Amino acid sequence: DDHQEEAPEQVKLFGMWASPYVLKVRWALSIKGVEYEYVEEDLRNKSHDLLEHNHVHKKVPVLLYRGIPVAESDVIVEFVDEAWSHRGGRILPDDPHERAMARFWVRFVHDKVSAQLWRTEDKRLHVA
Ligand SMILES: N[C@@H](CCC(=O)N[C@@H](CS)C(=O)NCC(=O)O)C(=O)O
């Protein structure tokens, strides 16, 4: 399966400008030089497409690749690294132990830092 010569319209990202999770995915796509269509979401009035493609969490980012949605920023970043493995820079290190350490710190930032910055209550987005 050749992911190298993907037409730009095959890749779509649902995001929101202020989201650090979305930014992380945009960095990953940029490291790989992947062209994509960006769709800005209003999180107080989510699009039908977003709700359909991420009906479990209903959050951005969601990457749509060949019509198949991938959600959760960590999962998307690793997917991008693997789907375009021979293109651009490597995102995660090759060594299994180094990969584990990289994932450890990603999780640490999510759990300890982001949780304090981003909160959603009553379907409203709060920025502390
Ligand atoms: N664990 C998710 C977190 C994504 C997330 O929290 N997205 C926020 C924007 S920063 C969102 O879509 N909030 C809308 C909501 O919770 O209704 C990831 O890593 O992708």
The ligand as an SDF file (V2000), in Angstrom:
LIG
                    3D

 20 19  0  0  0  0  0  0  0  0999 V2000
   -7.6910   13.4820   24.2630 N   0  0  0  0  0  0  0  0  0  0  0  0
   -8.0430   14.3310   23.1640 C   0  0  0  0  0  0  0  0  0  0  0  0
   -8.3640   15.7240   23.6600 C   0  0  0  0  0  0  0  0  0  0  0  0
   -8.9150   16.6190   22.5790 C   0  0  0  0  0  0  0  0  0  0  0  0
   -9.6550   17.8170   23.1630 C   0  0  0  0  0  0  0  0  0  0  0  0
   -9.7650   17.9920   24.3830 O   0  0  0  0  0  0  0  0  0  0  0  0
  -10.1900   18.6600   22.2820 N   0  0  0  0  0  0  0  0  0  0  0  0
  -10.9680   19.7970   22.7180 C   0  0  0  0  0  0  0  0  0  0  0  0
  -10.4230   21.1020   22.1490 C   0  0  0  0  0  0  0  0  0  0  0  0
   -8.8140   21.4570   22.8330 S   0  0  0  0  0  0  0  0  0  0  0  0
  -12.4000   19.6580   22.1930 C   0  0  0  0  0  0  0  0  0  0  0  0
  -12.6170   19.2650   21.0580 O   0  0  0  0  0  0  0  0  0  0  0  0
  -13.3810   20.0050   23.0430 N   0  0  0  0  0  0  0  0  0  0  0  0
  -14.7600   19.9810   22.6710 C   0  0  0  0  0  0  0  0  0  0  0  0
  -15.6150   19.2780   23.7030 C   0  0  0  0  0  0  0  0  0  0  0  0
  -15.0720   18.7200   24.6560 O   0  0  0  0  0  0  0  0  0  0  0  0
  -16.8380   19.2820   23.5210 O   0  0  0  0  0  0  0  0  0  0  0  0
   -6.9040   14.3470   22.1440 C   0  0  0  0  0  0  0  0  0  0  0  0
   -5.7540   14.1230   22.5510 O   0  0  0  0  0  0  0  0  0  0  0  0
   -7.1750   14.5320   20.9540 O   0  0  0  0  0  0  0  0  0  0  0  0
  1  2  1  0
  2  3  1  0
  2 18  1  0
  3  4  1  0
  4  5  1  0
  5  6  2  0
  5  7  1  0
  7  8  1  0
  8  9  1  0
  8 11  1  0
  9 10  1  0
 11 12  2  0
 11 13  1  0
 13 14  1  0
 14 15  1  0
 15 16  2  0
 15 17  1  0
 18 19  2  0
 18 20  1  0
M  END
$$$$
